[in-house]
Amino acid sequence: MDRNQPPLGSTVIPVVNKLRQVLVNVDEGESRLQLPLVAVVGSQSSGKSSVLEALVVRDFLPRGSDICTRRPLLLQLVRTDEEAGEYGEFLRLPGRKLFDFAQIRAEIQAETDREAGESKRISSKEICLKIYSNRVLDMTLVDLPGLTKVPVGDQPPDVETQIRKMILSYIRQPHCLIVAVTPANSDLANSDALQIAGIADPDGNRTIGVITKLDIMDRGTDACNILLNKSIPLGLGYIGVVNRCQEDIQLNRGIQDALAFEAAFFQSHPVYNNVSDCCGIPQLAKKLNQIFVQYIFKMLPDLKSSIRSKLVIAEKEHSSYGHMPQESDYASLVLGILLNYSKAFVSLLDGRNEERLTCELYGGARIRYIFQSIFVRRLEEVDPFERLSDEEIRTLIYNATGPSSALFVPEVPFQVLVRRQIARLLDPSIQCARLVYNELVKMSHSCLVHELQRFPILKARINEVVGSFLTERLEPSKKMINDIVEMEDDFINTSHPKFIGGNKAVEVASDQLRTYRLTSPRSRDGVDSDAVSVSGSNRISNAIVARTLSNGIFSDLGVRSVADIERNGSPGRERGSNWRIPAFFRGREVHNPEINISRSNSDHATVNLREHASSTIHLKKPPLTLSSVEMHSEHEAMALAVTKLLLESYYTIVRKNIQDSVPKAIMHFMVNRMKRDLRNVLIENLHREDLFQNLLEETEEVSMKRNRVEETLRALQEASRLLDEIPAEAATAERGLL
């Protein structure tokens, strides 16, 4: 190489090395920036370490009969002027120059033992070493542990798997060039290095083969076909080298002498002399340097783009942590956070949060869902007669009439029953208020999450104030809901225009009862329709209500006019109060075969009869508990049906009132008050000078995160500057040399 001409890559390789040093603590895992490097792989005793030392032209790697490389060694070669001397620097010892390469070897061994122990265990943590010399070409290599089959010492049984996993983690990266080292005295088809390189690089486009120990091949054999890339072709071809043997190492034979021996060997060999461009460490160094520079130029645009993207992300994260404010800025900072919090909360309620518009239902939309899809729908699903049997209704009617048969449907049973059903609407209404309350609390916790993570005490106090305010607003909401239900309970408005009323209920029930008689099998068979059993009575009333509901309470229902009913002698002739029911509800007296009472026109005749009877007739005592099952007739079934129609009609009116009024109460007393007053409540409770210092106190974790982000930001800014400083002219010139 011309001494006056700068070496290939002298412009860009130092920049990449600086980038690697600058970014060493920036990226982790899959997000790590893809910087080009050369990975050297091979089995133990393949001559891998000798190749690396020959490239550096120095003895600096630990030696031994067993596994020596137990941690990845990231080796940056930097070409310098001859006057600068040769020395090494470890990343963990910045500024400390080691001119004694034996000391470098000892430090590598000590670093390995510190991380992996003094036994033969391995570790994936890198050792970073930079070597400055006028005898090297700029490039970055990584020496990886040699492939092994059998554990030695206290190595784990899966040491082979661990080593392969570590090697693949490097060579699978598309920016990595693979140097596969294979000894010439072994079968190339069984090469461990080529096998694992083929896994990561199936096409062989990133792999260069290095054939070592060419001088100890069997007599009469050579590796010419391999070096000419005819045996197992690789995209980057093969280079043959001659290593120092173990005897040379033990006799401290220098690298320079070994390189001279290698040059003489190839020049004097009748076969290798004809393929000199594929032989020798200098050719390997030149080729690696050339390929390395090509990769750098290939990756440079993507590298710049990646650094800029990471820079934008880091700046955004840094801005979320911000700078520690001065004491004079406390008031404005707290006020700004409180105002932004209130604004964010209102935007959630009103559906104006742009970040979440298309993600999911949130805020006010969820409250609307609670009202319409949970509260209203659930009330509509409730049966008006749920937990209210026909037996209970019938019993209540009998008790309300006292000892006489009712001439009309008593008002008391209807009011008692409808109040009982109205009371059942209170619990779901209170539950609705509680669901909205929980939703508002959830919304309050999702406001300004990133901004408030800096100040956990301020965040906790905001949540405390908002929670207390919501609890205060929940109470008047619940009280108003109680008042709404109590108003419905306190006054049963039977004059409501949508209430069916007594006359209409009688007409509907009469018509449906007549239809039931005509379709009943018992009527067609000549069975007395007045002798109605309890189950039959229930069927009649249920059929009437079911048919009424199926057709709509306020529809015509096929009911005749009152005049028609009167002309046909149908019951329901009275037109007075809505509650009046015709006298036919009395029907015939209940007939019980076990009770045979002789009726007469006077009590005197009855006494006479008893005195002269040949035997005494005894009445059985009434049961201690008397059920309405013992007392039933057709007119009582009619009364039951009418009562249920009235109950259903009025319950529907009340349910609709509740469905409309409860959401209004919740919106007025809780949601809208929250929107109107939240900002003032926060300022009143938290914007106080005596609280500022405590509210703006950061946790140690936040402080550490800010420091880490600032360090990352500085590194990325430096990396961007380094890439921008690459002279376009020099880069173009180097491209021309490739």
Secondary structure, 3 states (H helix, E strand, C coil): CCCCCCCCCCCHHHHHHHHHHHCCCCCCHHHCCCCCEEEEEEECCCCHHHHHHHHHCCCCCCCCCCCCCCCCEEEEEEECCHHHCCEEEECCCCCCCECCHHHHHHHHHHHHHHHHCCCCCCCCCCEEEEEEECCCCCEEEEECCCECCCCCCCCCCCHHHHHHHHHHHHHCCCCEEEEEEEECCCCHHHCHHHHHHHHHCCCCCCEEEEEECHHHCCCCCCCHHHHCCCCCCCCCCEEECCCCCHHHHHCCCCHHHHHHHHHHHHHHCCCHHHHHHHECHHHHHHHHHHHHHHHHHHHHHHHHHHHHHHHHHHHHHHHHHCCCCCHHHHHHHHHHHHHHHHHHHHHHHHCCCHHHCCCCCCCHHHHHHHHHHHHHHHHHHCCCCCCCCHHHHHHHHHHHHCCCCCCCCCHHHHHHHHHHHHHCCHHHHHHHHHHHHHHHHHHHHCCCHHHHCCCHHHHHHHHHHHHHHHHHHHHHHHHHHHHHHHHHHHCCCCCCCCCCCHHHHHHHHHHHHHHHHHHCHHHHCCCCCCCCCHHHHHHHHHHHHHHHHHHCCCCCCCCCCHHHHHHCCCCCCCCCCCCCCCHHHHCCCCCCCCCCCCCCCCHHHHHHHHHHCCCCCCCCCCCCCCCHHHCCCHHHHHHHHHHHHHHHHHHHHHHHHHHHHHHHHHHHHHHHHHHHHHHHHHHHHHCCHHHHHHHCCCCHHHHHHHHHHHHHHHHHHHHHHHHHCCCHHHHHHHHHHC
